[in-house]
Amino acid sequence: MGKGPADNFERHFERNREKEALHKARLPGEDDDPLPPPVEPIKKGSAEPGRNDPCPCGSGKKYKQCCLKKKD
Ligand SMILES: [Zn+2]
């Protein structure tokens, strides 16, 4: 006793898993997560802000349109 239905159930599961594995293996990588976007390295402690960042002087302009110009 106890071997009948339970055994069947387990077999059923195993087969399902096998099927799933096969299915996944056959997909041409479409199911895979896309590569994460390249992370821009953050330069910590770099003195200069990015050209498109708000100017650190507080003018509200972009750095390239404010103090970056003045520096030239
Ligand atoms: Zn500025």
N, CA, C, O and the ligand as a Tripos MOL2 file, in Angstrom:
@<TRIPOS>MOLECULE
protein
  289   287    73     0     0
PROTEIN
NO_CHARGES

@<TRIPOS>ATOM
      1 N           0.8290   -1.2260    0.0000 N.3       1 MET1
      2 CA          0.0000    0.0000    0.0000 C.3       1 MET1
      3 C           0.8550    1.2640    0.0000 C.2       1 MET1
      4 O           2.0110    1.2560    0.4220 O.2       1 MET1
      5 N           0.2890    2.2850   -0.4570 N.am      2 GLY2
      6 CA          1.0090    3.5620   -0.4220 C.3       2 GLY2
      7 C           1.9090    3.7630   -1.6180 C.2       2 GLY2
      8 O           2.4380    4.8570   -1.8200 O.2       2 GLY2
      9 N           2.0890    2.7460   -2.3970 N.am      3 LYS3
     10 CA          3.0360    2.9060   -3.5080 C.3       3 LYS3
     11 C           2.3450    3.3860   -4.7840 C.2       3 LYS3
     12 O           2.9640    3.9790   -5.6670 O.2       3 LYS3
     13 N           1.0540    3.1130   -4.8500 N.am      4 GLY4
     14 CA          0.3320    3.3460   -6.1030 C.3       4 GLY4
     15 C           0.2550    4.7970   -6.5220 C.2       4 GLY4
     16 O           1.0880    5.2600   -7.3020 O.2       4 GLY4
     17 N          -0.7080    5.5100   -6.0290 N.am      5 PRO5
     18 CA         -0.9880    6.8710   -6.5180 C.3       5 PRO5
     19 C           0.1850    7.8090   -6.2830 C.2       5 PRO5
     20 O           0.5260    8.6230   -7.1420 O.2       5 PRO5
     21 N           0.7930    7.6900   -5.1240 N.am      6 ALA6
     22 CA          1.8980    8.6020   -4.8270 C.3       6 ALA6
     23 C           3.0030    8.4290   -5.8450 C.2       6 ALA6
     24 O           3.5830    9.3970   -6.3360 O.2       6 ALA6
     25 N           3.2780    7.1890   -6.1480 N.am      7 ASP7
     26 CA          4.3360    6.9130   -7.1120 C.3       7 ASP7
     27 C           3.9950    7.5440   -8.4540 C.2       7 ASP7
     28 O           4.8370    8.1510   -9.1170 O.2       7 ASP7
     29 N           2.7600    7.3840   -8.8230 N.am      8 ASN8
     30 CA          2.3220    7.9620  -10.0910 C.3       8 ASN8
     31 C           2.5180    9.4620  -10.0810 C.2       8 ASN8
     32 O           3.0030   10.0610  -11.0410 O.2       8 ASN8
     33 N           2.1350   10.0320   -8.9910 N.am      9 PHE9
     34 CA          2.2080   11.4950   -8.8630 C.3       9 PHE9
     35 C           3.6390   11.9750   -9.0430 C.2       9 PHE9
     36 O           3.9090   12.9330   -9.7660 O.2       9 PHE9
     37 N           4.5430   11.2860   -8.3700 N.am     10 GLU10
     38 CA          5.9410   11.6820   -8.4620 C.3      10 GLU10
     39 C           6.4390   11.5490   -9.8890 C.2      10 GLU10
     40 O           7.1460   12.4180  -10.3970 O.2      10 GLU10
     41 N           6.0660   10.4660  -10.5190 N.am     11 ARG11
     42 CA          6.5040   10.2380  -11.9030 C.3      11 ARG11
     43 C           6.0020   11.3790  -12.7730 C.2      11 ARG11
     44 O           6.7250   11.9210  -13.6100 O.2      11 ARG11
     45 N           4.7530   11.7220  -12.5480 N.am     12 HIS12
     46 CA          4.1470   12.7750  -13.3530 C.3      12 HIS12
     47 C           4.9640   14.0530  -13.2170 C.2      12 HIS12
     48 O           5.2300   14.7530  -14.1940 O.2      12 HIS12
     49 N           5.3470   14.3320  -11.9980 N.am     13 PHE13
     50 CA          6.1190   15.5470  -11.7490 C.3      13 PHE13
     51 C           7.4460   15.4950  -12.4570 C.2      13 PHE13
     52 O           7.8660   16.4500  -13.1110 O.2      13 PHE13
     53 N           8.0960   14.3650  -12.3160 N.am     14 GLU14
     54 CA          9.4060   14.2180  -12.9380 C.3      14 GLU14
     55 C           9.3020   14.4660  -14.4310 C.2      14 GLU14
     56 O          10.1330   15.1570  -15.0200 O.2      14 GLU14
     57 N           8.2850   13.9010  -15.0260 N.am     15 ARG15
     58 CA          8.1430   14.0430  -16.4760 C.3      15 ARG15
     59 C           7.9220   15.5080  -16.8270 C.2      15 ARG15
     60 O           8.4690   16.0200  -17.8030 O.2      15 ARG15
     61 N           7.1260   16.1560  -16.0300 N.am     16 ASN16
     62 CA          6.8630   17.5660  -16.3010 C.3      16 ASN16
     63 C           8.1540   18.3740  -16.2470 C.2      16 ASN16
     64 O           8.4070   19.2540  -17.0700 O.2      16 ASN16
     65 N           8.9410   18.0440  -15.2660 N.am     17 ARG17
     66 CA         10.1860   18.8000  -15.1090 C.3      17 ARG17
     67 C          11.0960   18.5520  -16.3000 C.2      17 ARG17
     68 O          11.7430   19.4630  -16.8170 O.2      17 ARG17
     69 N          11.1270   17.3100  -16.7140 N.am     18 GLU18
     70 CA         11.9660   16.9920  -17.8750 C.3      18 GLU18
     71 C          11.5070   17.7900  -19.0790 C.2      18 GLU18
     72 O          12.3150   18.3390  -19.8300 O.2      18 GLU18
     73 N          10.2060   17.8430  -19.2480 N.am     19 LYS19
     74 CA          9.6450   18.5650  -20.3880 C.3      19 LYS19
     75 C          10.0550   20.0290  -20.3110 C.2      19 LYS19
     76 O          10.4780   20.6280  -21.2990 O.2      19 LYS19
     77 N           9.9240   20.5780  -19.1360 N.am     20 GLU20
     78 CA         10.2500   21.9900  -18.9710 C.3      20 GLU20
     79 C          11.7030   22.2480  -19.3210 C.2      20 GLU20
     80 O          12.0360   23.2110  -20.0110 O.2      20 GLU20
     81 N          12.5560   21.3710  -18.8310 N.am     21 ALA21
     82 CA         13.9850   21.5460  -19.0870 C.3      21 ALA21
     83 C          14.2450   21.5110  -20.5790 C.2      21 ALA21
     84 O          14.9880   22.3340  -21.1130 O.2      21 ALA21
     85 N          13.6290   20.5590  -21.2420 N.am     22 LEU22
     86 CA         13.8130   20.4480  -22.6900 C.3      22 LEU22
     87 C          13.3460   21.7200  -23.3640 C.2      22 LEU22
     88 O          14.0270   22.2840  -24.2200 O.2      22 LEU22
     89 N          12.1730   22.1530  -22.9590 N.am     23 HIS23
     90 CA         11.5840   23.3410  -23.5730 C.3      23 HIS23
     91 C          12.5250   24.5280  -23.4280 C.2      23 HIS23
     92 O          12.7560   25.2780  -24.3770 O.2      23 HIS23
     93 N          13.0490   24.6800  -22.2530 N.am     24 LYS24
     94 CA         13.9160   25.8230  -22.0000 C.3      24 LYS24
     95 C          15.1940   25.7040  -22.8150 C.2      24 LYS24
     96 O          15.6990   26.6880  -23.3570 O.2      24 LYS24
     97 N          15.7050   24.4840  -22.8920 N.am     25 ALA25
     98 CA         16.9760   24.2880  -23.5990 C.3      25 ALA25
     99 C          16.8210   24.6120  -25.0740 C.2      25 ALA25
    100 O          17.7780   25.0090  -25.7380 O.2      25 ALA25
    101 N          15.6140   24.4410  -25.5760 N.am     26 ARG26
    102 CA         15.4380   24.6360  -27.0160 C.3      26 ARG26
    103 C          15.2580   26.1060  -27.3700 C.2      26 ARG26
    104 O          15.5000   26.5050  -28.5090 O.2      26 ARG26
    105 N          14.8440   26.8950  -26.4220 N.am     27 LEU27
    106 CA         14.6400   28.3070  -26.7330 C.3      27 LEU27
    107 C          15.9700   28.9720  -27.0460 C.2      27 LEU27
    108 O          16.9650   28.7510  -26.3570 O.2      27 LEU27
    109 N          15.9760   29.7720  -28.0700 N.am     28 PRO28
    110 CA         17.2270   30.4300  -28.4760 C.3      28 PRO28
    111 C          17.5640   31.6180  -27.5900 C.2      28 PRO28
    112 O          17.8480   32.7120  -28.0770 O.2      28 PRO28
    113 N          17.5300   31.3930  -26.3140 N.am     29 GLY29
    114 CA         17.9760   32.4470  -25.4110 C.3      29 GLY29
    115 C          17.0180   33.6090  -25.2860 C.2      29 GLY29
    116 O          17.3450   34.6440  -24.7050 O.2      29 GLY29
    117 N          15.8240   33.4280  -25.8400 N.am     30 GLU30
    118 CA         14.8930   34.5450  -25.7650 C.3      30 GLU30
    119 C          14.3170   34.6930  -24.3700 C.2      30 GLU30
    120 O          13.8960   35.7690  -23.9430 O.2      30 GLU30
    121 N          14.3190   33.5680  -23.6860 N.am     31 ASP31
    122 CA         13.7520   33.5800  -22.3490 C.3      31 ASP31
    123 C          14.7450   34.1480  -21.3330 C.2      31 ASP31
    124 O          14.3880   34.5110  -20.2120 O.2      31 ASP31
    125 N          15.9600   34.2070  -21.7570 N.am     32 ASP32
    126 CA         16.9770   34.6830  -20.8280 C.3      32 ASP32
    127 C          16.7770   36.1670  -20.5250 C.2      32 ASP32
    128 O          16.2240   36.9130  -21.3320 O.2      32 ASP32
    129 N          17.2170   36.5550  -19.4030 N.am     33 ASP33
    130 CA         17.1710   37.9820  -19.0880 C.3      33 ASP33
    131 C          18.1570   38.7030  -19.9980 C.2      33 ASP33
    132 O          19.2490   38.2020  -20.2660 O.2      33 ASP33
    133 N          17.7730   39.8530  -20.4590 N.am     34 PRO34
    134 CA         18.7210   40.6180  -21.2570 C.3      34 PRO34
    135 C          19.9050   41.0240  -20.3940 C.2      34 PRO34
    136 O          19.8070   41.1370  -19.1720 O.2      34 PRO34
    137 N          21.0000   41.2330  -21.0560 N.am     35 LEU35
    138 CA         22.1810   41.6440  -20.2960 C.3      35 LEU35
    139 C          21.8810   42.9570  -19.5880 C.2      35 LEU35
    140 O          21.2360   43.8420  -20.1510 O.2      35 LEU35
    141 N          22.3340   43.0720  -18.3970 N.am     36 PRO36
    142 CA         22.1200   44.3430  -17.6890 C.3      36 PRO36
    143 C          22.8730   45.4420  -18.4070 C.2      36 PRO36
    144 O          23.9400   45.2020  -18.9720 O.2      36 PRO36
    145 N          22.3280   46.6440  -18.3890 N.am     37 PRO37
    146 CA         23.0130   47.7490  -19.0530 C.3      37 PRO37
    147 C          24.3560   47.9710  -18.4000 C.2      37 PRO37
    148 O          24.5080   47.8000  -17.1910 O.2      37 PRO37
    149 N          25.3160   48.3460  -19.1920 N.am     38 PRO38
    150 CA         26.6410   48.5880  -18.6270 C.3      38 PRO38
    151 C          26.5640   49.6700  -17.5720 C.2      38 PRO38
    152 O          25.9720   50.7300  -17.7760 O.2      38 PRO38
    153 N          27.1600   49.3850  -16.4710 N.am     39 VAL39
    154 CA         27.1170   50.3720  -15.3910 C.3      39 VAL39
    155 C          28.2300   51.3780  -15.5920 C.2      39 VAL39
    156 O          29.4060   51.0330  -15.7130 O.2      39 VAL39
    157 N          27.8220   52.6250  -15.6230 N.am     40 GLU40
    158 CA         28.8460   53.6560  -15.7820 C.3      40 GLU40
    159 C          29.6390   53.7480  -14.4990 C.2      40 GLU40
    160 O          29.0810   53.8460  -13.4060 O.2      40 GLU40
    161 N          30.9120   53.7160  -14.6440 N.am     41 PRO41
    162 CA         31.7430   53.8080  -13.4450 C.3      41 PRO41
    163 C          31.5730   55.1640  -12.7820 C.2      41 PRO41
    164 O          31.6800   56.2120  -13.4180 O.2      41 PRO41
    165 N          31.3100   55.1110  -11.5160 N.am     42 ILE42
    166 CA         31.1530   56.3760  -10.8030 C.3      42 ILE42
    167 C          32.4890   56.7580  -10.2000 C.2      42 ILE42
    168 O          33.0640   56.0370   -9.3840 O.2      42 ILE42
    169 N          32.9590   57.9060  -10.6260 N.am     43 LYS43
    170 CA         34.2470   58.3310  -10.0930 C.3      43 LYS43
    171 C          34.0000   59.0430   -8.7870 C.2      43 LYS43
    172 O          33.5080   60.1710   -8.7440 O.2      43 LYS43
    173 N          34.3460   58.3720   -7.7540 N.am     44 LYS44
    174 CA         34.1300   58.9860   -6.4540 C.3      44 LYS44
    175 C          35.2670   59.9460   -6.1600 C.2      44 LYS44
    176 O          36.4430   59.6480   -6.3720 O.2      44 LYS44
    177 N          34.8820   61.0780   -5.6760 N.am     45 GLY45
    178 CA         35.9070   62.0440   -5.2860 C.3      45 GLY45
    179 C          36.4810   62.8020   -6.4570 C.2      45 GLY45
    180 O          37.4240   63.5780   -6.3020 O.2      45 GLY45
    181 N          35.9050   62.5770   -7.6520 N.am     46 SER46
    182 CA         36.4170   63.3610   -8.7780 C.3      46 SER46
    183 C          35.9630   64.8030   -8.6040 C.2      46 SER46
    184 O          34.8160   65.0520   -8.2320 O.2      46 SER46
    185 N          36.8350   65.7380   -8.8640 N.am     47 ALA47
    186 CA         36.5520   67.1410   -8.5910 C.3      47 ALA47
    187 C          35.4900   67.6840   -9.5270 C.2      47 ALA47
    188 O          34.6660   68.5060   -9.1240 O.2      47 ALA47
    189 N          35.5020   67.2300  -10.7790 N.am     48 GLU48
    190 CA         34.6050   67.8170  -11.7560 C.3      48 GLU48
    191 C          33.3080   67.0490  -11.8810 C.2      48 GLU48
    192 O          33.3160   65.8190  -11.9380 O.2      48 GLU48
    193 N          32.1980   67.7560  -11.9240 N.am     49 PRO49
    194 CA         30.9240   67.1100  -12.1920 C.3      49 PRO49
    195 C          30.8180   66.7770  -13.6660 C.2      49 PRO49
    196 O          31.6520   67.2050  -14.4640 O.2      49 PRO49
    197 N          29.8050   66.0210  -14.0290 N.am     50 GLY50
    198 CA         29.6080   65.7160  -15.4360 C.3      50 GLY50
    199 C          29.1890   66.9520  -16.1940 C.2      50 GLY50
    200 O          28.6290   67.8870  -15.6220 O.2      50 GLY50
    201 N          29.4600   66.9530  -17.4680 N.am     51 ARG51
    202 CA         29.1440   68.1490  -18.2670 C.3      51 ARG51
    203 C          27.6460   68.4270  -18.2770 C.2      51 ARG51
    204 O          27.2150   69.5770  -18.3640 O.2      51 ARG51
    205 N          26.8690   67.3720  -18.1880 N.am     52 ASN52
    206 CA         25.4150   67.5420  -18.2380 C.3      52 ASN52
    207 C          24.7800   67.5860  -16.8560 C.2      52 ASN52
    208 O          23.5570   67.6370  -16.7240 O.2      52 ASN52
    209 N          25.6060   67.5650  -15.8490 N.am     53 ASP53
    210 CA         25.0670   67.6450  -14.4940 C.3      53 ASP53
    211 C          24.7820   69.0930  -14.1480 C.2      53 ASP53
    212 O          25.3820   70.0020  -14.7230 O.2      53 ASP53
    213 N          23.8790   69.3130  -13.2200 N.am     54 PRO54
    214 CA         23.6580   70.6940  -12.7650 C.3      54 PRO54
    215 C          24.9350   71.2570  -12.1700 C.2      54 PRO54
    216 O          25.6820   70.5820  -11.4620 O.2      54 PRO54
    217 N          25.1430   72.4730  -12.4780 N.am     55 CYS55
    218 CA         26.3950   73.0780  -12.0300 C.3      55 CYS55
    219 C          26.4490   73.1410  -10.5070 C.2      55 CYS55
    220 O          25.4620   73.4890   -9.8610 O.2      55 CYS55
    221 N          27.5690   72.8140   -9.9540 N.am     56 PRO56
    222 CA         27.7250   72.8080   -8.4930 C.3      56 PRO56
    223 C          27.6900   74.2020   -7.8970 C.2      56 PRO56
    224 O          27.5970   74.3530   -6.6790 O.2      56 PRO56
    225 N          27.7620   75.2220   -8.7390 N.am     57 CYS57
    226 CA         27.7440   76.5750   -8.1980 C.3      57 CYS57
    227 C          26.3270   76.9780   -7.8160 C.2      57 CYS57
    228 O          26.1260   78.0020   -7.1630 O.2      57 CYS57
    229 N          25.3550   76.1880   -8.2150 N.am     58 GLY58
    230 CA         23.9880   76.4630   -7.7890 C.3      58 GLY58
    231 C          23.2320   77.3520   -8.7450 C.2      58 GLY58
    232 O          22.1530   77.8350   -8.4030 O.2      58 GLY58
    233 N          23.7610   77.5860   -9.9330 N.am     59 SER59
    234 CA         23.0810   78.4710  -10.8800 C.3      59 SER59
    235 C          21.8630   77.7840  -11.4830 C.2      59 SER59
    236 O          20.9750   78.4420  -12.0250 O.2      59 SER59
    237 N          21.8260   76.4850  -11.3890 N.am     60 GLY60
    238 CA         20.7090   75.7590  -11.9850 C.3      60 GLY60
    239 C          20.9730   75.4130  -13.4330 C.2      60 GLY60
    240 O          20.2090   74.6710  -14.0510 O.2      60 GLY60
    241 N          22.0390   75.9420  -13.9690 N.am     61 LYS61
    242 CA         22.3960   75.6010  -15.3510 C.3      61 LYS61
    243 C          23.1930   74.3180  -15.3660 C.2      61 LYS61
    244 O          23.6810   73.8350  -14.3440 O.2      61 LYS61
    245 N          23.3030   73.7910  -16.5650 N.am     62 LYS62
    246 CA         24.1810   72.6420  -16.6930 C.3      62 LYS62
    247 C          25.6150   73.1140  -16.5560 C.2      62 LYS62
    248 O          25.9830   74.2360  -16.9060 O.2      62 LYS62
    249 N          26.3930   72.2020  -16.0320 N.am     63 TYR63
    250 CA         27.7830   72.5630  -15.7800 C.3      63 TYR63
    251 C          28.4660   73.0260  -17.0500 C.2      63 TYR63
    252 O          29.2550   73.9700  -17.0310 O.2      63 TYR63
    253 N          28.1580   72.3520  -18.1680 N.am     64 LYS64
    254 CA         28.8470   72.7030  -19.4180 C.3      64 LYS64
    255 C          28.3900   74.0660  -19.9160 C.2      64 LYS64
    256 O          29.0660   74.6940  -20.7310 O.2      64 LYS64
    257 N          27.2370   74.5250  -19.4240 N.am     65 GLN65
    258 CA         26.7530   75.8270  -19.8730 C.3      65 GLN65
    259 C          27.0540   76.9150  -18.8650 C.2      65 GLN65
    260 O          26.6690   78.0710  -19.0350 O.2      65 GLN65
    261 N          27.7490   76.5230  -17.8150 N.am     66 CYS66
    262 CA         28.0000   77.5120  -16.7700 C.3      66 CYS66
    263 C          29.4900   77.5890  -16.4690 C.2      66 CYS66
    264 O          30.2580   78.2000  -17.2130 O.2      66 CYS66
    265 N          29.8710   76.9820  -15.4030 N.am     67 CYS67
    266 CA         31.2380   77.1520  -14.9370 C.3      67 CYS67
    267 C          32.2590   76.4560  -15.8380 C.2      67 CYS67
    268 O          33.4340   76.8210  -15.8490 O.2      67 CYS67
    269 N          31.8120   75.4700  -16.5780 N.am     68 LEU68
    270 CA         32.7490   74.8350  -17.4930 C.3      68 LEU68
    271 C          33.2000   75.8330  -18.5440 C.2      68 LEU68
    272 O          34.3600   75.8390  -18.9560 O.2      68 LEU68
    273 N          32.2680   76.6790  -18.9740 N.am     69 LYS69
    274 CA         32.5830   77.7180  -19.9520 C.3      69 LYS69
    275 C          33.5090   78.7460  -19.3310 C.2      69 LYS69
    276 O          34.4730   79.1990  -19.9470 O.2      69 LYS69
    277 N          33.1950   79.0990  -18.1020 N.am     70 LYS70
    278 CA         33.9770   80.1470  -17.4510 C.3      70 LYS70
    279 C          35.4310   79.7300  -17.2940 C.2      70 LYS70
    280 O          36.3580   80.5390  -17.3220 O.2      70 LYS70
    281 N          35.5740   78.4330  -17.1290 N.am     71 LYS71
    282 CA         36.9330   77.9390  -16.9290 C.3      71 LYS71
    283 C          37.7730   78.1380  -18.1750 C.2      71 LYS71
    284 O          38.9850   78.3410  -18.0970 O.2      71 LYS71
    285 N          37.1130   78.0780  -19.3300 N.am     72 ASP72
    286 CA         37.8620   78.1710  -20.5840 C.3      72 ASP72
    287 C          38.4920   79.5490  -20.7300 C.2      72 ASP72
    288 O          39.1640   79.8180  -21.7260 O.2      72 ASP72
    289 ZN         28.2920   77.3520  -12.4250 Zn       73 ZN73
@<TRIPOS>BOND
     1     1     2 1
     2     2     3 1
     3     3     4 2
     4     3     5 am
     5     5     6 1
     6     6     7 1
     7     7     8 2
     8     7     9 am
     9     9    10 1
    10    10    11 1
    11    11    12 2
    12    11    13 am
    13    13    14 1
    14    14    15 1
    15    15    16 2
    16    15    17 am
    17    17    18 1
    18    18    19 1
    19    19    20 2
    20    19    21 am
    21    21    22 1
    22    22    23 1
    23    23    24 2
    24    23    25 am
    25    25    26 1
    26    26    27 1
    27    27    28 2
    28    27    29 am
    29    29    30 1
    30    30    31 1
    31    31    32 2
    32    31    33 am
    33    33    34 1
    34    34    35 1
    35    35    36 2
    36    35    37 am
    37    37    38 1
    38    38    39 1
    39    39    40 2
    40    39    41 am
    41    41    42 1
    42    42    43 1
    43    43    44 2
    44    43    45 am
    45    45    46 1
    46    46    47 1
    47    47    48 2
    48    47    49 am
    49    49    50 1
    50    50    51 1
    51    51    52 2
    52    51    53 am
    53    53    54 1
    54    54    55 1
    55    55    56 2
    56    55    57 am
    57    57    58 1
    58    58    59 1
    59    59    60 2
    60    59    61 am
    61    61    62 1
    62    62    63 1
    63    63    64 2
    64    63    65 am
    65    65    66 1
    66    66    67 1
    67    67    68 2
    68    67    69 am
    69    69    70 1
    70    70    71 1
    71    71    72 2
    72    71    73 am
    73    73    74 1
    74    74    75 1
    75    75    76 2
    76    75    77 am
    77    77    78 1
    78    78    79 1
    79    79    80 2
    80    79    81 am
    81    81    82 1
    82    82    83 1
    83    83    84 2
    84    83    85 am
    85    85    86 1
    86    86    87 1
    87    87    88 2
    88    87    89 am
    89    89    90 1
    90    90    91 1
    91    91    92 2
    92    91    93 am
    93    93    94 1
    94    94    95 1
    95    95    96 2
    96    95    97 am
    97    97    98 1
    98    98    99 1
    99    99   100 2
   100    99   101 am
   101   101   102 1
   102   102   103 1
   103   103   104 2
   104   103   105 am
   105   105   106 1
   106   106   107 1
   107   107   108 2
   108   107   109 am
   109   109   110 1
   110   110   111 1
   111   111   112 2
   112   111   113 am
   113   113   114 1
   114   114   115 1
   115   115   116 2
   116   115   117 am
   117   117   118 1
   118   118   119 1
   119   119   120 2
   120   119   121 am
   121   121   122 1
   122   122   123 1
   123   123   124 2
   124   123   125 am
   125   125   126 1
   126   126   127 1
   127   127   128 2
   128   127   129 am
   129   129   130 1
   130   130   131 1
   131   131   132 2
   132   131   133 am
   133   133   134 1
   134   134   135 1
   135   135   136 2
   136   135   137 am
   137   137   138 1
   138   138   139 1
   139   139   140 2
   140   139   141 am
   141   141   142 1
   142   142   143 1
   143   143   144 2
   144   143   145 am
   145   145   146 1
   146   146   147 1
   147   147   148 2
   148   147   149 am
   149   149   150 1
   150   150   151 1
   151   151   152 2
   152   151   153 am
   153   153   154 1
   154   154   155 1
   155   155   156 2
   156   155   157 am
   157   157   158 1
   158   158   159 1
   159   159   160 2
   160   159   161 am
   161   161   162 1
   162   162   163 1
   163   163   164 2
   164   163   165 am
   165   165   166 1
   166   166   167 1
   167   167   168 2
   168   167   169 am
   169   169   170 1
   170   170   171 1
   171   171   172 2
   172   171   173 am
   173   173   174 1
   174   174   175 1
   175   175   176 2
   176   175   177 am
   177   177   178 1
   178   178   179 1
   179   179   180 2
   180   179   181 am
   181   181   182 1
   182   182   183 1
   183   183   184 2
   184   183   185 am
   185   185   186 1
   186   186   187 1
   187   187   188 2
   188   187   189 am
   189   189   190 1
   190   190   191 1
   191   191   192 2
   192   191   193 am
   193   193   194 1
   194   194   195 1
   195   195   196 2
   196   195   197 am
   197   197   198 1
   198   198   199 1
   199   199   200 2
   200   199   201 am
   201   201   202 1
   202   202   203 1
   203   203   204 2
   204   203   205 am
   205   205   206 1
   206   206   207 1
   207   207   208 2
   208   207   209 am
   209   209   210 1
   210   210   211 1
   211   211   212 2
   212   211   213 am
   213   213   214 1
   214   214   215 1
   215   215   216 2
   216   215   217 am
   217   217   218 1
   218   218   219 1
   219   219   220 2
   220   219   221 am
   221   221   222 1
   222   222   223 1
   223   223   224 2
   224   223   225 am
   225   225   226 1
   226   226   227 1
   227   227   228 2
   228   227   229 am
   229   229   230 1
   230   230   231 1
   231   231   232 2
   232   231   233 am
   233   233   234 1
   234   234   235 1
   235   235   236 2
   236   235   237 am
   237   237   238 1
   238   238   239 1
   239   239   240 2
   240   239   241 am
   241   241   242 1
   242   242   243 1
   243   243   244 2
   244   243   245 am
   245   245   246 1
   246   246   247 1
   247   247   248 2
   248   247   249 am
   249   249   250 1
   250   250   251 1
   251   251   252 2
   252   251   253 am
   253   253   254 1
   254   254   255 1
   255   255   256 2
   256   255   257 am
   257   257   258 1
   258   258   259 1
   259   259   260 2
   260   259   261 am
   261   261   262 1
   262   262   263 1
   263   263   264 2
   264   263   265 am
   265   265   266 1
   266   266   267 1
   267   267   268 2
   268   267   269 am
   269   269   270 1
   270   270   271 1
   271   271   272 2
   272   271   273 am
   273   273   274 1
   274   274   275 1
   275   275   276 2
   276   275   277 am
   277   277   278 1
   278   278   279 1
   279   279   280 2
   280   279   281 am
   281   281   282 1
   282   282   283 1
   283   283   284 2
   284   283   285 am
   285   285   286 1
   286   286   287 1
   287   287   288 2
@<TRIPOS>SUBSTRUCTURE
     1 MET1         2 RESIDUE 1 A MET
     2 GLY2         6 RESIDUE 1 A GLY
     3 LYS3        10 RESIDUE 1 A LYS
     4 GLY4        14 RESIDUE 1 A GLY
     5 PRO5        18 RESIDUE 1 A PRO
     6 ALA6        22 RESIDUE 1 A ALA
     7 ASP7        26 RESIDUE 1 A ASP
     8 ASN8        30 RESIDUE 1 A ASN
     9 PHE9        34 RESIDUE 1 A PHE
    10 GLU10       38 RESIDUE 1 A GLU
    11 ARG11       42 RESIDUE 1 A ARG
    12 HIS12       46 RESIDUE 1 A HIS
    13 PHE13       50 RESIDUE 1 A PHE
    14 GLU14       54 RESIDUE 1 A GLU
    15 ARG15       58 RESIDUE 1 A ARG
    16 ASN16       62 RESIDUE 1 A ASN
    17 ARG17       66 RESIDUE 1 A ARG
    18 GLU18       70 RESIDUE 1 A GLU
    19 LYS19       74 RESIDUE 1 A LYS
    20 GLU20       78 RESIDUE 1 A GLU
    21 ALA21       82 RESIDUE 1 A ALA
    22 LEU22       86 RESIDUE 1 A LEU
    23 HIS23       90 RESIDUE 1 A HIS
    24 LYS24       94 RESIDUE 1 A LYS
    25 ALA25       98 RESIDUE 1 A ALA
    26 ARG26      102 RESIDUE 1 A ARG
    27 LEU27      106 RESIDUE 1 A LEU
    28 PRO28      110 RESIDUE 1 A PRO
    29 GLY29      114 RESIDUE 1 A GLY
    30 GLU30      118 RESIDUE 1 A GLU
    31 ASP31      122 RESIDUE 1 A ASP
    32 ASP32      126 RESIDUE 1 A ASP
    33 ASP33      130 RESIDUE 1 A ASP
    34 PRO34      134 RESIDUE 1 A PRO
    35 LEU35      138 RESIDUE 1 A LEU
    36 PRO36      142 RESIDUE 1 A PRO
    37 PRO37      146 RESIDUE 1 A PRO
    38 PRO38      150 RESIDUE 1 A PRO
    39 VAL39      154 RESIDUE 1 A VAL
    40 GLU40      158 RESIDUE 1 A GLU
    41 PRO41      162 RESIDUE 1 A PRO
    42 ILE42      166 RESIDUE 1 A ILE
    43 LYS43      170 RESIDUE 1 A LYS
    44 LYS44      174 RESIDUE 1 A LYS
    45 GLY45      178 RESIDUE 1 A GLY
    46 SER46      182 RESIDUE 1 A SER
    47 ALA47      186 RESIDUE 1 A ALA
    48 GLU48      190 RESIDUE 1 A GLU
    49 PRO49      194 RESIDUE 1 A PRO
    50 GLY50      198 RESIDUE 1 A GLY
    51 ARG51      202 RESIDUE 1 A ARG
    52 ASN52      206 RESIDUE 1 A ASN
    53 ASP53      210 RESIDUE 1 A ASP
    54 PRO54      214 RESIDUE 1 A PRO
    55 CYS55      218 RESIDUE 1 A CYS
    56 PRO56      222 RESIDUE 1 A PRO
    57 CYS57      226 RESIDUE 1 A CYS
    58 GLY58      230 RESIDUE 1 A GLY
    59 SER59      234 RESIDUE 1 A SER
    60 GLY60      238 RESIDUE 1 A GLY
    61 LYS61      242 RESIDUE 1 A LYS
    62 LYS62      246 RESIDUE 1 A LYS
    63 TYR63      250 RESIDUE 1 A TYR
    64 LYS64      254 RESIDUE 1 A LYS
    65 GLN65      258 RESIDUE 1 A GLN
    66 CYS66      262 RESIDUE 1 A CYS
    67 CYS67      266 RESIDUE 1 A CYS
    68 LEU68      270 RESIDUE 1 A LEU
    69 LYS69      274 RESIDUE 1 A LYS
    70 LYS70      278 RESIDUE 1 A LYS
    71 LYS71      282 RESIDUE 1 A LYS
    72 ASP72      286 RESIDUE 1 A ASP
    73 ZN73       289 GROUP 0 **** ****
